[in-house]
């Protein structure tokens, strides 16, 4: 097909509903290999009917890295480029050509645009650049969950290439449980206590589960780690600590942590937006206006996974609209409400807010 032999590999279990969409997308590759870890539906038969080479094998005790490495072993040794995806993902057409255009002899990995989530109206939610395309030799997956590729070959890995035009979309099954994530993250931190990334993920998982004290303790530990130097992730830890403090009713501590997050990563919208949201609940309208203005002054969306949908969606304009409205600036409120609605056109609350604010503006300054 092209200059390189490209092989897609994946792990799956009970994902029959995704098989056709996934295979439609992946068939631009020369070969598709799948490790099925115990499907009880028709996943295996459907994959084979669509041309995938499927190996069925249980992984016990379950770890994502062991499963990924076993699936990688199924990739033939003469493959040039390995493309790791999941069955709830799909490439946009033309990905193979764009990947080959970016790849160079001796390359190690390729980064590409990844839409991790979509909003209810179908617009993009969380978007970042992913790196699960790699050379055949010298790489292994590590960590029981939130697994990543690690170079284990001799010498230095080949360069990372940027595969502009490769777009992968994630459409997960909302019914699938996250229950295994927490024990696997706790295991991951036990195994490599010096891995700052996993400590951050563990603290975030505690926040997701409402375990505020565990979140605060874990993420304060993350911030003290000498290897925790990436400002975006440090700011995220500070924001999660702030949210946990807020949930505990510790408002002043929450504000302090949000301000620390802003200082840590002033180039990111998220800390400003989070603080503005807290101030909105406190009816501190001038603060809402100031921090949303700071957020909206950032116009280039970062490529890292830290980038969150809310800060880049309607929320900053929505908060500004309500702050303007509550300070009697009705025309400014209506203008911001209109911008919020442009970003989320099916949101009935935003429609109602715009109508309310336009009426208030008209009554305050009727047209003669």
Secondary structure as the mmCIF struct_conf table of DSSP 4:
data_model
#
loop_
_struct_conf.conf_type_id
_struct_conf.id
_struct_conf.beg_label_comp_id
_struct_conf.beg_label_asym_id
_struct_conf.beg_label_seq_id
_struct_conf.end_label_comp_id
_struct_conf.end_label_asym_id
_struct_conf.end_label_seq_id
BEND BEND1 UNK A 3 UNK A 4
STRN STRN1 UNK A 6 UNK A 12
BEND BEND2 UNK A 13 UNK A 14
HELX_RH_3T_P HELX_RH_3T_P1 UNK A 16 UNK A 18
HELX_RH_AL_P HELX_RH_AL_P1 UNK A 19 UNK A 26
TURN_TY1_P TURN_TY1_P1 UNK A 27 UNK A 28
BEND BEND3 UNK A 29 UNK A 30
STRN STRN2 UNK A 31 UNK A 36
BEND BEND4 UNK A 37 UNK A 37
BEND BEND5 UNK A 40 UNK A 42
HELX_RH_AL_P HELX_RH_AL_P2 UNK A 43 UNK A 49
TURN_TY1_P TURN_TY1_P2 UNK A 50 UNK A 51
STRN STRN3 UNK A 53 UNK A 56
BEND BEND6 UNK A 60 UNK A 61
HELX_RH_AL_P HELX_RH_AL_P3 UNK A 64 UNK A 73
TURN_TY1_P TURN_TY1_P3 UNK A 74 UNK A 74
BEND BEND7 UNK A 75 UNK A 75
TURN_TY1_P TURN_TY1_P4 UNK A 77 UNK A 78
BEND BEND8 UNK A 80 UNK A 80
STRN STRN4 UNK A 81 UNK A 84
TURN_TY1_P TURN_TY1_P5 UNK A 87 UNK A 88
STRN STRN5 UNK A 89 UNK A 91
HELX_LH_PP_P HELX_LH_PP_P1 UNK A 92 UNK A 92
TURN_TY1_P TURN_TY1_P6 UNK A 93 UNK A 94
HELX_RH_AL_P HELX_RH_AL_P4 UNK A 95 UNK A 102
TURN_TY1_P TURN_TY1_P7 UNK A 105 UNK A 106
STRN STRN6 UNK A 109 UNK A 115
STRN STRN7 UNK A 118 UNK A 118
TURN_TY1_P TURN_TY1_P8 UNK A 120 UNK A 121
BEND BEND9 UNK A 122 UNK A 122
STRN STRN8 UNK A 124 UNK A 124
BEND BEND10 UNK A 126 UNK A 126
STRN STRN9 UNK A 127 UNK A 135
BEND BEND11 UNK A 136 UNK A 138
STRN STRN10 UNK A 139 UNK A 142
BEND BEND12 UNK A 143 UNK A 146
STRN STRN11 UNK A 148 UNK A 151
BEND BEND13 UNK A 153 UNK A 155
HELX_LH_PP_P HELX_LH_PP_P2 UNK A 156 UNK A 159
STRN STRN12 UNK A 160 UNK A 170
TURN_TY1_P TURN_TY1_P9 UNK A 174 UNK A 175
BEND BEND14 UNK A 176 UNK A 176
HELX_RH_AL_P HELX_RH_AL_P5 UNK A 179 UNK A 191
TURN_TY1_P TURN_TY1_P10 UNK A 192 UNK A 194
HELX_RH_AL_P HELX_RH_AL_P6 UNK A 196 UNK A 208
TURN_TY1_P TURN_TY1_P11 UNK A 209 UNK A 210
HELX_RH_AL_P HELX_RH_AL_P7 UNK A 212 UNK A 224
TURN_TY1_P TURN_TY1_P12 UNK A 226 UNK A 227
HELX_RH_AL_P HELX_RH_AL_P8 UNK A 231 UNK A 247
TURN_TY1_P TURN_TY1_P13 UNK A 248 UNK A 249
HELX_RH_AL_P HELX_RH_AL_P9 UNK A 251 UNK A 264
TURN_TY1_P TURN_TY1_P14 UNK A 266 UNK A 267
HELX_RH_AL_P HELX_RH_AL_P10 UNK A 269 UNK A 281
TURN_TY1_P TURN_TY1_P15 UNK A 282 UNK A 283
HELX_RH_AL_P HELX_RH_AL_P11 UNK A 285 UNK A 296
TURN_TY1_P TURN_TY1_P16 UNK A 297 UNK A 297
BEND BEND15 UNK A 300 UNK A 300
HELX_LH_PP_P HELX_LH_PP_P3 UNK A 301 UNK A 302
BEND BEND16 UNK A 303 UNK A 304
TURN_TY1_P TURN_TY1_P17 UNK A 305 UNK A 306
TURN_TY1_P TURN_TY1_P18 UNK A 309 UNK A 309
HELX_RH_3T_P HELX_RH_3T_P2 UNK A 310 UNK A 312
TURN_TY1_P TURN_TY1_P19 UNK A 313 UNK A 314
HELX_RH_AL_P HELX_RH_AL_P12 UNK A 315 UNK A 326
TURN_TY1_P TURN_TY1_P20 UNK A 327 UNK A 328
HELX_RH_AL_P HELX_RH_AL_P13 UNK A 330 UNK A 343
BEND BEND17 UNK A 344 UNK A 344
TURN_TY1_P TURN_TY1_P21 UNK A 345 UNK A 346
HELX_RH_AL_P HELX_RH_AL_P14 UNK A 348 UNK A 364
TURN_TY1_P TURN_TY1_P22 UNK A 365 UNK A 365
#
